[in-house]
Amino acid sequence: MDCLLDTIEADLDAVLNAGIKASLIIVDGPQAPDFVKNRCDTITYTMRGSPATMCAAWDTNYLEDKQTLITALGQRSDNHPALAYMYFTGVCSSNGAEGHCRID
């Protein structure tokens, strides 16, 4: 996770140096990292004809990992002058970002 946080911080610093602001979207669903999906109960479904896997929204390990990320990200980027806002998707975001839940 430190590598992810370092990358986000470096990107925000680059945006600041360019004189603009950034939106940070943290995707979930099938785009959750493998280390998260390997610790949770998963749901497999079809998205646009291809199989996809995501954590069950109620899984304790998934919720713990997401809380850890949210806390660490907040500690590292809260009040960063280049950050306009953060948007977190839910686990049921079957396309990863827009919050659509296309699970039968």
Secondary structure, DSSP 8 states (H G I E B T S, - for coil): -HHHHHHHHHHHHHHHHTT--EEEEE--GGGS-HHHHTTS-EEEEEETTEEEEEE-TT-HHHHHHHHHHHHHHHHHHTT-TTEEEEEE--TT-TTSSS------
